[in-house]
Amino acid sequence: MVANESLPHPGREDIELTAVLFALSDEARLALVRQLQAGPLDMVDCSALGPEVPKSTRSHQVKVLREAGVIVSELHGRNRRLTLRREDIDARFPGLLESVLPE
């Protein structure tokens, strides 16, 4: 595990295919990953989960993606900045993201 502002993130070599597939199997999490392919976003600016989604649900969705190694969640001021770990996922599982993310 790689520590990142007190939240654990798996190292590249520790990212497991089953965890990534589980994380991407949820429609809301997949929508968030699709939004992040354009670049990092502050968690409060991620519209993919919708404004009506409770903060606890939003945090859980981000946690699943982070623990699977799909995203990085870094402290950014008083917020969290979310970034897609495209290089790491592509290195571990070539072609996976291309198969689930539109160009």
C-alpha positions as CSV (number, residue, x, y, z in Angstrom):
1,M,0.0,0.0,0.0
2,V,1.1,3.5,-0.8
3,A,0.1,6.1,1.8
4,N,-1.3,9.3,0.3
5,E,-2.4,12.0,2.7
6,S,-3.4,9.3,5.2
7,L,-5.5,7.3,2.8
8,P,-4.1,4.0,1.6
9,H,-3.8,3.4,-2.1
10,P,-2.5,0.0,-3.6
11,G,0.8,0.2,-5.3
12,R,0.7,-0.6,-9.0
13,E,1.9,-4.1,-8.5
14,D,-0.9,-4.7,-5.9
15,I,-3.8,-3.7,-8.2
16,E,-5.9,-6.8,-8.7
17,L,-8.1,-7.4,-11.8
18,T,-11.0,-8.7,-9.7
19,A,-11.0,-5.5,-7.5
20,V,-10.9,-3.3,-10.6
21,L,-13.7,-5.1,-12.4
22,F,-15.8,-5.0,-9.2
23,A,-15.2,-1.3,-8.8
24,L,-16.2,-0.7,-12.5
25,S,-19.2,-2.9,-12.3
26,D,-21.3,-0.2,-10.6
27,E,-23.0,2.3,-12.9
28,A,-22.3,5.3,-10.7
29,R,-18.6,4.4,-10.2
30,L,-18.2,3.8,-13.9
31,A,-19.8,7.2,-14.6
32,L,-17.3,8.8,-12.2
33,V,-14.4,7.1,-13.9
34,R,-15.6,8.3,-17.3
35,Q,-15.8,11.8,-15.9
36,L,-12.2,11.5,-14.6
37,Q,-10.8,10.5,-17.9
38,A,-10.8,14.2,-18.9
39,G,-8.6,15.0,-15.9
40,P,-8.5,15.4,-12.2
41,L,-11.5,16.8,-10.4
42,D,-12.3,17.9,-6.9
43,M,-14.7,15.5,-5.2
44,V,-17.4,18.2,-4.8
45,D,-17.2,19.0,-8.5
46,C,-17.8,15.4,-9.7
47,S,-21.3,15.6,-11.3
48,A,-21.3,11.9,-12.3
49,L,-22.7,10.9,-8.9
50,G,-25.3,13.6,-8.9
51,P,-26.1,16.3,-6.3
52,E,-28.9,14.3,-4.8
53,V,-26.5,11.5,-3.7
54,P,-25.8,11.6,0.0
55,K,-22.2,12.5,1.0
56,S,-21.8,9.1,2.7
57,T,-22.7,7.3,-0.6
58,R,-20.4,9.5,-2.6
59,S,-17.6,8.8,-0.1
60,H,-18.3,5.0,-0.3
61,Q,-18.2,5.0,-4.1
62,V,-14.9,6.9,-4.1
63,K,-13.5,4.6,-1.5
64,V,-14.3,1.5,-3.6
65,L,-12.5,3.0,-6.6
66,R,-9.5,4.1,-4.5
67,E,-9.1,0.8,-2.7
68,A,-9.3,-1.0,-6.1
69,G,-6.5,1.2,-7.4
70,V,-8.6,2.8,-10.1
71,I,-8.3,6.4,-8.7
72,V,-6.1,8.4,-6.4
73,S,-7.7,10.6,-3.8
74,E,-5.4,13.3,-2.6
75,L,-6.0,16.1,-0.1
76,H,-6.4,19.4,-2.0
77,G,-7.1,22.3,0.3
78,R,-10.2,21.4,2.3
79,N,-11.3,19.0,-0.4
80,R,-10.2,15.8,-2.1
81,R,-8.8,15.8,-5.6
82,L,-9.6,12.6,-7.6
83,T,-7.4,11.4,-10.4
84,L,-7.8,8.4,-12.7
85,R,-4.8,6.0,-12.4
86,R,-4.8,5.4,-16.1
87,E,-1.0,4.6,-16.4
88,D,-1.2,2.1,-13.6
89,I,-4.3,0.4,-14.9
90,D,-3.0,0.3,-18.5
91,A,0.3,-1.1,-17.3
92,R,-1.4,-3.9,-15.3
93,F,-4.3,-4.6,-17.6
94,P,-3.6,-3.3,-21.2
95,G,-6.8,-2.5,-23.0
96,L,-9.1,-2.7,-20.0
97,L,-10.0,1.0,-19.7
98,E,-10.3,1.3,-23.5
99,S,-13.0,-1.4,-23.4
100,V,-15.1,0.4,-20.8
101,L,-14.4,4.1,-21.4
102,P,-15.6,6.0,-24.5
103,E,-12.9,7.9,-26.5
